[in-house]
Amino acid sequence: MLVENCSYPRDVRVRREAESLAGAGCDVSVICPALKGQARREKINGVRVYRYAPPPEARGQLGYAVEYGYSLLAAFVLALRIAVREGIDVIHAANPPDLFVLIAVLFKPFGVKFIYDQHDLAPDMYCARYSEGHKTGVESALRLFERWSYKLADQVVVANESYRESAERRGRIPVGRVAIVRNGPDAKQLERSSGGSEHRGEPKQVIIAYLGLMGVQDGVVHLIRAMDHLVRELGATSCKCKLIGDGEERVRLEALVQTLALEEFVSFLGYIPDPEYLEHLLGADICVDPDPYSEYNDRSTMIKVMDYMSCGKPIVAFDLKETRRSAGDAALYVKPNDEGEFAKALAYLMDHPEERAAMGRRGRERVERELSWASSAENLLRAYALLLPGVIGAGEPLQA
């Protein structure tokens, strides 16, 4: 399994996929960049992890070219080493970026299968991040690598129905070669997050929680401005918004909080690893997903929504197609990018604790019934079984 934009086991989706495959009898190796202090090689819950020294920090488009070029070469060297020593049956590439197809194409002549695990629609994500200054040449290159990934893939794994539709439309992938593997919580997370209840903080203070990245496309700026509406215009001062996560926009977001004099109402907790962040979600009254409308966000499944639901928390979110498909009636949906309406939805839930509790119960039940990782793992193993019949759980372990 090849990963570039996150280390292992920090990437929750890759970790769950790798452990599910290892549990089914596959011999799994993950290649990824190392974080500070991580071992270059170790075994975690049956998964062998090979890490390379992290690339230089990307600054501008030239910086990204250097980062991806270095990472591609480092991943190829480690993959070649594994192939020589143990053999490889499947290369399972997690995007972004979509450059791992360049490694797969070198192995396919030797009978190695290629699984393209599309975590994100990379061209659409680029357009969402650089909506005011994106370059046509970069977008064209991203779409080219996406097309090659679709074309060379023996199986395509996607996170939701919208991504399946994109694979069929943009990649002309037949239905039988696309597997939907959702980002649902696993049994351990459901166990840790069971019994969530109203927080025990200051009397009458409502805790609002955000979990996730803080990039341009993540919309935390909309949340902060909604908090300004909530406090200044609606007079709902008995609240505290806790932001859990980090990203390139954090410095600007902290400056905005200071400019709006919201320090009393908004706090930045920074990155908190899994499962430690669950304590903060369980202590919240309302959880939020401020991802603004873009073609990319509208078709993407936000992992944070699943986390909120697993903790039994009501959600306020902009009305995006895949967010609604995930959360169902566990969320209040407002007009995309409308910060005033977002604030009004928060105020409504602040004033209706019984509605908060009912929405939280519905979300938890929905996750347990339909959206847990157990169902997703079945789809993943089914995709492998279709690709290599008789290998999963039988005979020699599959080398992935």
N, C-alpha and C positions, 0 to 999 in steps of 0.2 A: 504494500500500500504506500503510495507516494503522496506526501503533503508538503506544501511550501509555505503557506501563509500563517501557520500556527504549529506550535510544537506538540508533541505527544507526551502525556495524555491530556493536555489542555484542551485540544479540539474534542469536544464532547461527542459529536457525531462519529468521528473516526474511531474514537475509543470504543463506543458501543458497537460499531460495525466489527472492529477487529476482535473484540472479546466474544461477540456472537459467533464469528467464524471459527475462532479458536475453540470455543465450546462445542462446535459441531464437528470437530476433528480436523480442521484445517491447520496447516503449519504457517503461521502468519508472521511476517516481518514488516515493520513500518519504518519508512525512511523519512526523516524530517529535520528541520533545523533545531539546534540546541538553544535552550535558554541558559542564562548565567547559572552556573552551579550544577547543571544537569550532566549526568554521565553520558559519554559518547555511545556506550552500548550497555543495555540492561534488558532484563526480562520482567514484564509487568503482567500479572494475571494471565500467564500463558502466551503473551505476545512479545516477540523479540523486537526491540527498538534500536535502530541505528540512527544516530544523530551526527550531523556535520556542523562544523563551526558556522555560526550565523553570518549571513552576508552583511556587507556594510549597509548602514541605514540609508534608505532611499530618500533622495531629495530631488524632486522634479522628475520629468519623464526620462532623462538620461540616467538618473539614479535608479529608477525602476528597471531600466534595461540592464544595468550592471547587476542589480540584485537578482533578477530572474535568470540572467545568463550564468552567473556564478552558481545559483541554486540548482539549475538544470544540470550543469556539469557535475556538481557534487553528488546529486542524487543518482546520476547515471553511473558514476564510479562505484558507489555503494551497491547499486543494483547489479552491476557487472560482477562485483565480488561475490554477492549472494548467489548469482547464477552459476558461477564457476564452482563454488563450494558445495552448493546444495541443490541447484536447479530451481527454475521458476516455471510454474504453470500459468499463473495469472498475474498481470499487472493491473492493479486497481488504483486508478488515479483520481484524487480528490482535487477539484478546482476550487477557487481560482489559484493561479492562472491556468489557462488551457494548454500550456506548453508541454505538458507531460506526454502529449501525443507524439512528440519528437523522440522520446525515449521508447515509447511503445512500438513505433514503426521499426526500430532497430531490432526488437525482439520477436516481432510477429513472424518473420521468415523461419524462425526456429520452433514454431508451433505454440508460442505463448499467446494466450488470449488477453484481450484488452477490455477492461471495464471502465467506462467513463462515468464517474460519480459527480454529477453536476450539482454542487452545493449552491452555486450562484449563476445567474445569467451574466457572465462577465462583461459583454458589450453594454448591456443595459445598466449594469452597476457603474461602469465607467461614465456613462452619460448622466446618471443620477448624481455622481460625485462631482463631475465637472460640467454641470449644466450650463454655466455661463462662459466656459472657455475650453470646451473639449475640442480636440482636433480630429478632423475627418479621417486623416491617415491612421491615427491610433485606433479609432473605432473600426475602420476597415480591417486592420490587422487582427483585432480581437475577434471580429466576425469570421475572418478566414480561419483562425485557429479553432474556433468553435465548430465550424463546418468540418474541418479535418478530424476533429475529435469525434463528432457524430459519425462521420464516414468510416473511420477505422475501428470504431467500437464494436465488439462482439455483443456487448450488452450495455445499455445506458441505465443508470440508476439516478432517479430524481427525487426531490423532496416533497412534491405536491402535484396536484392535478394540472395546474397552470404550466409547470415545467414540463410535464408530459406532453401537453398540447404544443409547447414550443419545440420539443424534440421531434414530434411528428410533423409539424409544419415547417420548421426551419431546417431540420436535419433529414426530413423524409424517412424517419425511423418507423418501421412497422410496429404495431401495438405489441406484438410478442417479444420485442427486443427492448422494451422500456418497463422498468420496475419502479413503482412508487414506494420509497422507503422514507417515511415521515420522521421528523425529529421529536418523537415522543419521549417522555420520561421513562426510565427503566424501573425495575422493581425496587432497587435500592433507593432511588430518589422518592418513589411513591411511599415507601416505608418511612423515610426520614421526614417527609413533608405531611404525613398523616396527622390528623388532629389539629390542624391549623385553626386558630381562633383570633378574636379581636386582641389587639396588643394590650399590654399592661403598663403603658407609659403614663404620662401626665393625664389627669382627669380631663375628659372632653377634648383632648388633643387628637386629631385624626392624622395618622401617618400615611403618607403617599409614597410609594416606592417605584423607582425605575431601575431596571437591570439591563445592562447591555453595553455595546460599544458607543463611543461618542464621536462619530464621524459626521461629515456633512449630511449624508443621506439618512442618518438616524433620527434627526428631528428633535434633538434635546433642546435646541433653541426655541422651538415651538412650546415645549413643556414649560420652560422658564418664563416665557412671555405669558403663557396661560396662568402660571402661578401669580404673575403680576396682576392680571385681570382678577383672579380669584381673591387676592388680598386687598388690592386698592379699590376696585370697582364694585365687587360683590361683598366686601367686608367680611370675608370668611377668614379670620385671623387665627382660628384655633386649629391650625394645621402645620405640618412639617413635611417637606418633600426630601426624601433621601435618594441620592443618585449613586447607584452602585455600578462601577465600571470605569473605563478609561478610553482614551483615544486622542487623535490629533486635534480635535476641537476643544478639548477640556480647558486649556488655558483661556481661550476666547470665551467659553461659557462661564468660567469663574469670573472673568472681567465683567461680563454682562450682569451676573448676579450682583456684583458690587455696584455697577452703574445704576441698577434698579433698586438698590438698597434692600435686597431680599435675603441678606445673610442670616437673618433670624428665622427665615422660612425655608431656605434651600441649603442643603449641605452635600458635599461631595465626599463619599466614603472611599473612592478609589477602587481598584481591582480587588475583588475578594474571590478566592478560588472555590471551586466546587468541592465539597458540599457546604462550605462555611457560609455562603451567601444565603442559603435557605433560611437560616435563623432570622435574617433581616426581612425576608419575604413573609415568613410566618408572623413576624411582629408588626406587619403593615395592616392597614384597614382597606386601602385601595391600591391597586397596581395600575401602571399606565404604559401605553405603547404609543408614543408620539410620532412614529414613522410617518412622514408626510407622503402625499400622493406623488408617485412617479410611476412610469410603466414598470420599472424594476420592482419597487416596493409593492405595487398592486398585485404582482404575481409571485411574491416571495412569502415563505412561511417564516415567521419570527419565532425563534426558539424561546424567547422571553415569555411569549404568550402561553406556551405549554408549561413553563415553570410556574407562572402565576396560577394557572388552572390546577396544577398538581398540588399547590399549597392552599387551594380552596379560596382564592381571593377574587373579588370582582374587578373588572377591568374597564378602563376608559381608553378608547382608541379611535383614531381616525378610521373612517369607513373604507377599508380596502378589501378587495375581493378575497384574497387568501386569509387575511386576518379574520374576516367573518366566517369563512369556511372552517377555520380552526376553533375559534372561541364560541361560535353559536350564540346562545342566549346568556352566556356568562359575561358579556361585555355590553357597555353602552357605546354606541357608535355615533360619531359626530361628523359633520361635513369636513372633508379633508382640508387640512391646513388652516382651519378656522380656530384661532386660539381663544376667541371669546366664547364660542360654543363649547370648546374643550373645558374651559373654566366653569361654565354653567353645569356641565355634566358632573364635574368633580363636586361642585356645591350641592347638587341634588343627592349624590351618594353620601356626602358628609351628613346631610340632614335625614337620611333614611337608612339607619343601621340594619333594620330588618330586611330591606331590599339587598343590601350588601351581602348579608348572610345567605340569602336565598340564591343570589347569583353565584356566590362562591361554591355553594353545594352543587349547583348545576354544572359548573366547570369541572369540579373534581370528579363527579360522576361521569361526565363526558370523556375525560381522559381515561379513567379506569375501564370504561366500556368500549371505546373506539380508538383512542389515540395513543395508547401506551407503546413503549418500545417493543413489547412482546409481539404485537401485530406487525410492526415494521421489520423485526428480525426474521419473521417467517417469510416476508416478501423478499428480503435479501438472500436468504438461503435458497428460496425457490429460484431466484435468478441464477445463482451459482449452479444449482442442480440442472437447470435448462441448458446452461452453457457447457457443463461437463457432466453428463448423466452418469450416475452411479458412483461419483467421487465423494460427495458429502456423506460423512458418517460411515464410509465403507472403504475397505482396502487401504492403500497407502495414503497418508495425509496429503491434502492438496497444498502445494507450495504457493502462497499468495504474498 
